[in-house]
Amino acid sequence: MRESAKTLDAMTLRERSDLMTSVADALEATAEKAQEIGNERFAANSISLARIISGCAGDVVTNNLPAAELLLRHGIALLALFPGGTPRSTVH
C-alpha cells in the first residue's frame, strides 16, 4: 500500500535529505540530456540548480524548510519543462 504524501515538516531528516538528493540527481541527468541535444542554456540552468540543492541539502534538512521547499519546487518545475527529451522552454 502506498504512503500518502508528506510535507517537508512531516518528513524525517533522512527523508528530506533523500528527496533533495533525488531532485538534484534528476536535474543533473536532465542537464546531460539537454547538453546532448544542444540546449546549453537549459543544461546550465539545470546543473546550477542541482548544485544549489545539493549544496544546501545538509543545511536545509535541519532548518529553514521554506527555503528547501522553494528549491524543490523550482527543481521539480524545471524538470517538468523537459519531457520526452525536448525542452519546451528555458528558465533565464
Buried (B, 14 or more C-beta within 10 A) or exposed (E): EEEEEEEBEEBEEEEBBBBBBEBBEBBBBBBEBBBEEEBEEBBBBBBBBBBBBBEBBEEBBEEEBEEBBEBBEBBEEBBEBBEEEEBEEBBE
